[in-house]
Amino acid sequence: MSRDALTLPSKQRVAGSNPAGRARSERYVTLGKCRGRGEDSIYWDEAKSCYVGAVSLGYSPSGTRIRKRVMARTKTEVREKLKKLHKQSENGVRPRRHHTVNDALDDWLETGLDGLAPSTVTVYRNTIAKALREELGTVELTKLTAAAVQKALANLATRVSTRTVQMAHNVLVRAIRHAERDDLVGRNVAALVKPPKGQGGGRPSKSLTLEQAASLMAAARGTRLEAYIVLSLLSGVRTEEARALRWDHVVAWVDGQYVPVLDAGFDHEQVAMFVWRAERAGGDTKTPESRRTLALPRKCVETLRDHRVRQARDRLAAGPLWQDHGLVFASAVGTPMDDHNVRRMFRAITEEAGLGTGWVPREMRHTFVSLLSARGVPVEAIALLAGAQSDGDDGAGLPAPDRACPYSRR
């Protein structure tokens, strides 16, 4: 037998090629240096008509050897793929075979949404993730590129709003970061991409004029939503902050400390409210800067006092059905007010005021900011009142509630 050639069974690993003209049942290879234990191997697979590279990447927690295989038409391509596997192993990456963007989204949606509001989870699942699946779902995560992400977002931008494009980008970044945590991918290519602008068909922000605001308060007089509207227009609280406001967070300054108006009454020179809570996941305000103490104008104090009397009548009428949550703005039986119900009642009042039905409660906050700005109030002061920034104080020049009010609780 020749020193240069050796006939071997077709299923045995070899390090060579299938010479032209030989029978397919036999494999002829050139003998060379034998590979060491645990080293990579490259061999020709007759059934698949390609080169196969095998590499050992250590051991699994159960003690079994982790073996990975790659295939390509040439040895050079196989060697490049083996180098990539080694690099991933050195970086701690353990990619799953055929793990796609769909799989990454499924993993994140299953375990990465803790603490989010149910409405936000619904949007992520039914709208954002669906759009991402249509564009990138079948792409393997380890083969996903920044260019592919940019193209997918650009496609989305042709048919959805800028806000939706931003949410899609944010969701994709989070899903890939979740996969990074599990060592399924080496880097987050989505984080390298800047989302493009989408369509401008979203609902534009608007605010009431001074005359319109006065008409709105006049139309709300005597309704269940009167105090809600007056407080929103004159203090700039967010709608979710107003719905979460409790009576023990409406306080009067008495003898050097804040005392709830339920104990101290409303007839005091300084009455304030602690904006500490919001109808959001976890019950906290939107940002740490949003947690603030606001002095209330006399108009708000008088309206809240009338509202308290109206709520006492509701409590008597409800009898045993009343559920005491301590809320300033509650339903007829004391339960928290749903944002949809607030919106429906608010639009009925705007229609009564001659403003039509194209308004929503959050635009009262916009009105508060707009009217202050028109009167020359500095932007920094407006931001502080609206809870949009912090300058180290807990409120608009008021004593910090944590130190001043021993009766209150979060």
Disulfide bonds with the S-S distance in Angstrom:
none
